[in-house]
């Protein structure tokens, strides 16, 4: 499909730079294909679902994956930045480097707070490979939990470019850019639909008999990359690693069998379930990398509904929601959201999407 079909104009002031307070006071646009849009708030969610429904959350935890450092090549020194996006070994990460032209295989990079020499504020790596578009494989001098500890000491929360270009990260972001149920460290971007949930909202959902289950997909920085191709067929997705436990798979299959609906919280949860499902609709335990790319015409086999934030134009995520609820439905929904001053992107408001029925009634 032509990528320009997924374009729209978003006024700059619609980009949220901080989350709503409290989190569940954010607005919620209910989108059901063929029906009138509903303007609600996130705390209304329990009344929009029914007993026996199951919410599926991504419990990945964001790490301080934004690193600033000095590249050393002989006597030559240059400032560089790295955004880690996928771990491939206990001591190795794939990273996006900026500026990419300043690095080459064999370079040594010293990362640290203001490039100081304090042991607790430094971390060294070697560029093992240089790929395309500034991507590189970094081999760190530390490994496993020692590397993790150093990243927490040296790294910054990797705010999305549309926020980072307007302000620096701060201590608030260490809490704001993390779901309350984050558990499995490894993401470099938050599963942002989950940022709206609070203990009070969880209690209200429990009281209404709405279940919750957890999967893990470590969101990579590739989620922010624009689609530069003119046609979706020419776009290459970056892989992300994740897992669906046997217990979660069994619970979701049981819910479907008794007529309960599956509601994915975030596109990451949905992409992971669609990676784990069989052709007959049964969800299997699953673990590994996925680069699934969902565009209109895709036949969904898992979720009945999707809760998600508002996404960038020409992005793979806007393509996914257009596949889920229909391109024209989503274009109309986004036009409504812009006109009615909804807040967009990671710290913005949310939408609750119903899946468009296909010709076979699914």
N, C-alpha and C positions, 0 to 999 in steps of 0.2 A: 504494500500500500504506500501511497505518497505520504511522506512525513509531514508535508505542509497541511494535510487534513487535520492534524492534531495541534495546530497553532492557534493562539489567541493572544489578545493584548491584555496585559495586567498592569494596572497603575502601580507605581512604585510604593505608594503609601499603603497598599493592601498586604505587603509583606510584613509578617509579624516578627518583631525582634525580641520579644519576651513572651512567655506563655501566659494564658489567662490565670487569674488567681481568684478562688481556688481552681484547680485544674479542671474539675468537672463543670465549671460554669461556662466553659467554651460553648459556642453555638454548634448546633448539629443540624445539617440539612438532610432531610429524609427524601430519598430519591427512589421512587417506584415507577418503572417504565409504564407510560400510558396514563399515569395519575398525576394529580396536582402536587407540586412540591410542598413540603412542610418545613417551616422554620421552627426548630425546637432547640433545646440545650442538652448537653451531654448527660446531665443528671436525670433527664427524662428516659434514658435508655431502658431501665427496668420495665417501664410501662409500654414500651414499644416492642418488647419481646414477650415470650410466653413460657410457662412452665415446661421444662423438658428441653428447651433450647440449650445449645452449648456454645460458649464463646471460646475461641482458640487464640491464645496469646503467644507471642514470641518472647521468651525469657532471656534473650541475649543481653549482655551487659556491655556498655560502651567503655572502652579503655582510652587512656590519654594518648591517642595515636598520632597526634600532630607534633612533629619534632623539628626543631630549628638547630642548625649546626654549621660547622665550618668544614669545607672540603679541602683536603690537603693532597697535593700532588707534587712531590719534591718540595721545592721552596714556594710554590704557588699556592695561594689560599683564596677561597671564595665562599661567600655565604650561600647556603642552600636550605631548602625545607623539604621534609619528607612526610607524606601521609601514608601510613601503613594501611594496607587494605585486605591482605589475606596471609595468614600464617601458613608456611609450608613445611616447617621443621621447628624443633624447640628453639633453635637459634637463628631462624631465617624467616624473613617477611618479604612478600611482594609489596612494593611501595610506588606511589606516584611522586616523582621528584620535581622540584621547581627551583630554579629553571633547569629543565632537563639537559640543556646544551652544556651545562657546567660540569656534568659528571661523565665518567667513563669507567669501564671495567678495570678493577684494580685500585681505584681511588679509595683513600681512607677518609672517613667522615667522623668528626667529633661532635656529638650532640650534647647539649647541656644548657642549663639556665644561664643565659647571657654569656655562654661559652666560658664559664668560670672553670677553675681547675680543682674545685672541691670534689672529692671522690664520689660523694653521694649525689652530686649534681652533674654527672657526666656519664656518657655512654658512647662507646666507639663501635664503628661498623666498617665493613669493607664492601664496596660495590662488586658483587660477584658476576652479575650480568646486567647489561643494559638493553632494554627492549624498545618498542616503539612508543611514541607520544609521551616520552618522559618516564616510562615505567622502568623499574629496576628491581633486581633481587639483591637484598641486603643481608649480609652475614654478620651477626653481632658477636662481640667478644664474650657476651654473657649468654646463658641459655636457660630455658625452662623458667622456674619461679624466680630465679635471680634476674633474668631479663624482665619479667613482669614487674618486679619491684622497682627496677631502674626506670621503666617506662612511666610508672606512677610518679616517680620523683622528677623526671625530666620532661615528660610529655605534657601537651595541652589537649583539652577537649576539642576534637575536630569539628567545630561548628560548620554548617553548610556554607558554601561560598557566598550565598546571597545574604547571610547574616555576618559572616566574617569580614566581608568587604565594607560593612558599615560600623562595626565595633569589634573590639578585642574580646576574647573569652575571659571570664572571671570566675570567682568561686561559686557564684549562683548557678552557673552553667553545670558545674559538677553534680548538682542535684537536679536542676531543671531538665537537663538533657539525659535523663535516666528514668526509666519506668520504676514504679514502686515495687515491682516484682522481678526486677532484673537479677539474674542469678549466675548465668554462664558467661564468663568474661571472653571477649573476642571480637565484639563489633566495633567498627570505627564510625558508625552512624546509628542513631537511635531508630528503633521501630516506632515512628512518631505517633501513630494512632493510639498507642498504648500510654502515651504521656498524659492523656486525659483522665486516667483512672485514679481514684482515691480510695482509701480504706472505707470511707462512707459509701461510696458507690458500690464497692464490692459487697458490703453488708446488705445494701438494698437489693442487689442481684440475688444474693443468697436467699433473702427472705421471699423472693418471688420464684424460687425453685429453678433458677437459671444456673447451669453448671459452667465451670471453666476448666479448660485443659491447656497444657503448655507444650510447645514445640520450641526448638532452638534453630535459628538461622542467623549466623554471624554476618550482619549487614556490612558490605564493603563500601569504600569510597566511590566505587564505580556507579553507585546509585545516583550520584550527582552529575555524572558525565552526560553532556547533551548528545542527542542523536545527530551526528553530522552528515550522515548519508541522506540522499534524497528519497530513497525507498527503504522501507523497513526490512526488506529482504537482504539488504547490504549492511545491516548493523550487527556488530558482534557484542554480545553481552559478556561482562566479566563474571566469572564464577564466584559463588559464595558457598561456604560449607555449612551444613546443618544436619539435624537429626529429628526423627519422629520415633518416640519410644514405643515398645510393644504395648505398654499400658495405655498410652494415649490413642494409638491406632485402634485398639480393641474398644475403648470407650466411645470413640467417634463412630465406629461401625455399629455399635449397639444403639447409640442415639438415633442414627439414621434408620435402623431397623424398626424402632418403635415410633417413628414419625417425627422425631425432634429435628429441629433445624440447626445447621452448623453456621455460625457467624464468625468469620475470620476477622480478627482485630489487626488490621494492617495488611498491606500487599505482601509483606515478607511471609506472614503466616500462610496466606493463600498460595503463594508461589511454591512454598515448601510442601503443602498438602498435594498440590497438583503434580509435584515431582514424585510423590510417594504413592499415588493412586494407581490402581490397575485399570485396565480397559473396562471392566465390569463395574467400576465404581467403588470397589473395596480398597480401603486405605491400608497399606502395609507398613510395618516397621521399616525405617529407612535411615541411612546415614551416608554422607558423602558430599561432593560438590554438586551444585546445580547451576546451570546457566539458562534455565528455561526463559523464553522470551514470548510473552503472551500479547497478541494483537487481535483486533476484531476478526471473527471467523473461528476463533478457538472455542472448543466445546468443553466447558467446565464440568467436572465430575464430583466435586467435593462441596464447596460452600454454597449456601443458599443466599447469604447476605454478606456484605463486606463493610466494615467500618474503616474509614481511611481519611486522611487529611486531604487538602487540596494541593494538586501537584503542578509542576512546571509545565509550560507549553512545550510541545515537541519532545516530551520526555517519555521514556519507556513506561513510567507509572501512569501517565495520562492515557497511554495506549492500552494499558491493562484495564483500567476502570472503564474505558470505552468498549473493550471487549466484554466486560462483565455486564454492563447495563445498557450498552448501545451507544454508538458515537453521537447520534443526534440528541439522545437523552442527556448525555454528559455535556455536550456543548451548551444545551439549554440550561442545565444545572449550573454550570460555571458562569454563564452570563448572568443568571439570577444571583449567584453568590457575589459576583463583582459589583453588580448594581446595588445590592443590599449590604455592602460593606463587610462581608465576611473577611476574616483574616486568613491569609494563605501561608502554605508551606509548613516547615517543621514545627514551629511554635504557634501555628495558626489553629483555626477552627476545624471541625470534622464534618464528615458526611456519612450517612448510613444508606448503603446502596442495596437494592434488591436486584437479584439476577434476572436478566431478560430471558424470557422463555424462548426456546428454539422451536423449530417446526415440529419436533417430536414431543413437545410438551414439557421438556426438561428445562 
